[in-house]
Amino acid sequence: MISLQASDVTAALDTVLTTLRAAGIDLTYRLAGTSAALLQGVRLPVGDIDLLASRRKDVDDFAAALTSFPCMYAASWLPTASQYFVRYEVNGAMVEMSTVERETDSDAMECIGRGPWQHVVWVDCGPHQVPAVRLELRLASELVRDRADRYEPLLEHMRTQGCDLDLLHRAMTAQGLSAEHRRLVRSRLVDG
């Protein structure tokens, strides 16, 4: 798997956002996944760029604007993931946009419910300001997937830079994280 650097993510997003602007398309979106963490200063493996949309129309508009780039997966409904999804290759990076259409009462899920729309930080991306989902929500997603190569760098970054422990607790609860993962977070971010 190719690991994207911050410069790769910035170049691809700059191209996408400039293309959308030139087409007169103004989307409400969030940068999620590992690329969101990378642009917030976390050094971790990044395979693609994940953009979250609130409406299928936004995914379709995104696809219409990017027709000059190679389409790697045409916009379509993925029933097992409850996503309306599309993927393009832009400057050598896979850029995906999707909806995630599952309900939750939690405000602390990375791509579901209110969480990604309420818990955002704005990051510089070339000449653009990009709304990125907060690291606390990403950490819970990586812990539930048990991907140490991703949650370890997140934990270290949050240990040195700080975090919203209440939001992280809500995210861990929403994800149903094990007592073992909760102890790990506590030992790194609270007791450590």
C-alpha positions as CSV (number, residue, x, y, z in Angstrom):
1,M,0.0,0.0,0.0
2,I,1.3,3.5,-0.9
3,S,1.4,5.8,2.1
4,L,0.6,9.4,1.2
5,Q,2.6,12.3,2.6
6,A,1.0,15.6,3.8
7,S,2.2,17.2,0.5
8,D,0.4,14.5,-1.5
9,V,-2.8,15.0,0.4
10,T,-2.5,18.8,0.1
11,A,-1.8,18.6,-3.6
12,A,-4.8,16.3,-4.4
13,L,-7.2,18.3,-2.2
14,D,-6.1,21.6,-3.6
15,T,-6.7,20.2,-7.1
16,V,-10.2,18.8,-6.1
17,L,-11.3,22.0,-4.3
18,T,-10.0,24.2,-7.1
19,T,-11.9,22.0,-9.7
20,L,-15.1,22.2,-7.6
21,R,-14.8,26.0,-7.3
22,A,-14.2,26.4,-11.1
23,A,-17.3,24.3,-11.7
24,G,-19.3,26.5,-9.4
25,I,-19.9,23.7,-6.9
26,D,-20.0,24.6,-3.2
27,L,-20.3,21.4,-1.2
28,T,-20.8,20.8,2.5
29,Y,-18.2,18.1,3.3
30,R,-15.8,16.9,6.0
31,L,-12.3,15.5,5.6
32,A,-12.3,12.3,7.6
33,G,-10.0,9.3,8.0
34,T,-6.3,9.1,8.2
35,S,-5.8,12.0,5.8
36,A,-7.7,14.3,8.2
37,A,-5.4,13.2,11.0
38,L,-2.3,13.7,8.8
39,L,-3.3,17.3,8.1
40,Q,-3.8,17.9,11.8
41,G,-0.1,16.9,12.4
42,V,-0.3,13.2,13.2
43,R,2.3,11.1,11.5
44,L,0.6,7.9,10.4
45,P,0.0,5.7,7.3
46,V,-2.4,7.3,4.8
47,G,-3.8,5.3,1.9
48,D,-6.4,7.6,0.5
49,I,-8.4,10.8,1.1
50,D,-11.8,10.4,2.5
51,L,-14.4,13.1,2.1
52,L,-17.8,12.8,3.9
53,A,-20.9,14.3,2.3
54,S,-24.3,14.8,3.9
55,R,-26.3,14.2,0.8
56,R,-26.1,11.9,-2.3
57,K,-26.5,15.0,-4.5
58,D,-23.2,16.3,-3.1
59,V,-21.5,13.0,-4.1
60,D,-23.1,13.3,-7.6
61,D,-22.0,17.0,-7.9
62,F,-18.4,16.0,-6.8
63,A,-18.4,13.3,-9.5
64,A,-19.7,15.6,-12.2
65,A,-16.9,18.1,-11.4
66,L,-14.2,15.5,-11.5
67,T,-15.0,14.0,-14.9
68,S,-11.5,15.0,-16.3
69,F,-9.9,12.7,-13.7
70,P,-9.8,8.9,-13.8
71,C,-12.9,7.4,-12.2
72,M,-11.9,4.4,-10.2
73,Y,-15.3,3.6,-8.8
74,A,-18.5,5.2,-10.2
75,A,-21.0,6.8,-7.8
76,S,-23.2,4.0,-6.5
77,W,-24.9,2.7,-3.4
78,L,-23.0,0.3,-1.3
79,P,-25.7,-1.5,0.8
80,T,-23.3,-3.4,3.1
81,A,-21.6,-0.1,4.1
82,S,-24.8,2.0,3.9
83,Q,-22.8,4.5,1.8
84,Y,-23.3,6.3,-1.5
85,F,-19.7,6.2,-2.7
86,V,-17.4,7.4,-5.5
87,R,-13.6,7.3,-6.0
88,Y,-11.3,9.2,-8.3
89,E,-7.6,9.3,-8.9
90,V,-6.3,12.8,-8.5
91,N,-2.6,13.6,-8.8
92,G,-1.8,9.9,-8.0
93,A,-4.0,9.8,-4.8
94,M,-7.3,8.1,-4.4
95,V,-9.9,10.7,-3.4
96,E,-13.2,9.3,-2.2
97,M,-16.5,11.0,-1.3
98,S,-19.4,9.2,0.3
99,T,-22.4,9.6,2.5
100,V,-22.7,7.3,5.5
101,E,-26.4,6.6,5.9
102,R,-26.8,5.0,9.3
103,E,-28.5,6.6,12.3
104,T,-27.1,7.2,15.8
105,D,-28.1,9.3,18.7
106,S,-24.4,9.9,19.5
107,D,-22.6,13.1,18.6
108,A,-19.3,11.3,18.8
109,M,-19.0,9.0,15.8
110,E,-16.5,9.9,13.1
111,C,-18.7,9.5,10.0
112,I,-22.2,8.8,11.4
113,G,-24.8,11.2,12.8
114,R,-24.0,14.7,14.1
115,G,-20.4,14.0,15.1
116,P,-18.5,14.9,12.0
117,W,-20.6,18.0,11.5
118,Q,-20.3,19.3,15.0
119,H,-16.7,18.3,16.0
120,V,-14.5,19.9,13.3
121,V,-11.2,21.7,13.1
122,W,-10.2,23.8,10.2
123,V,-6.8,22.9,8.7
124,D,-4.7,24.6,6.1
125,C,-4.5,22.9,2.8
126,G,-2.6,25.0,0.3
127,P,-4.8,28.1,-0.3
128,H,-7.8,26.4,1.2
129,Q,-9.2,25.9,4.7
130,V,-10.6,22.4,5.0
131,P,-13.0,21.2,7.7
132,A,-11.5,18.0,9.2
133,V,-13.1,15.7,11.7
134,R,-11.6,16.0,15.2
135,L,-8.9,13.5,16.2
136,E,-10.9,12.2,19.2
137,L,-13.4,10.7,16.8
138,R,-10.7,9.2,14.5
139,L,-8.9,7.6,17.5
140,A,-12.1,5.8,18.5
141,S,-12.5,4.5,15.0
142,E,-9.0,3.2,14.9
143,L,-9.3,1.6,18.3
144,V,-12.4,-0.3,17.3
145,R,-10.6,-1.5,14.2
146,D,-7.6,-2.4,16.4
147,R,-5.1,-0.8,14.0
148,A,-2.2,-0.1,16.2
149,D,-0.1,1.4,13.4
150,R,-2.8,4.2,13.3
151,Y,-4.0,4.5,16.9
152,E,-0.5,4.6,18.4
153,P,0.5,7.8,16.5
154,L,-2.9,9.3,17.4
155,L,-2.4,8.6,21.1
156,E,1.1,10.0,21.0
157,H,0.0,13.2,19.2
158,M,-2.9,13.7,21.6
159,R,-0.6,13.0,24.6
160,T,1.7,15.8,23.6
161,Q,-0.8,18.2,22.0
162,G,-3.8,17.6,24.3
163,C,-7.4,16.5,23.5
164,D,-11.0,16.8,24.6
165,L,-11.2,13.8,27.1
166,D,-15.0,14.2,27.4
167,L,-15.5,14.0,23.6
168,L,-13.1,11.0,23.5
169,H,-15.0,9.2,26.2
170,R,-18.3,9.7,24.3
171,A,-16.6,8.5,21.1
172,M,-15.3,5.3,22.9
173,T,-18.7,4.7,24.4
174,A,-20.5,5.2,21.0
175,Q,-18.0,2.7,19.4
176,G,-18.5,0.2,22.3
177,L,-14.8,0.0,22.9
178,S,-13.5,-2.8,25.1
179,A,-12.3,-2.3,28.7
180,E,-8.7,-3.1,27.4
181,H,-8.8,-0.3,24.9
182,R,-10.2,2.1,27.5
183,R,-7.4,1.2,29.9
184,L,-4.9,1.8,27.1
185,V,-6.3,5.3,26.4
186,R,-6.4,6.1,30.1
187,S,-2.8,5.0,30.7
188,R,-1.6,7.2,27.8
189,L,-3.7,10.3,28.1
190,V,-4.8,10.5,31.7
191,D,-2.4,8.6,34.0
192,G,0.7,9.0,31.8
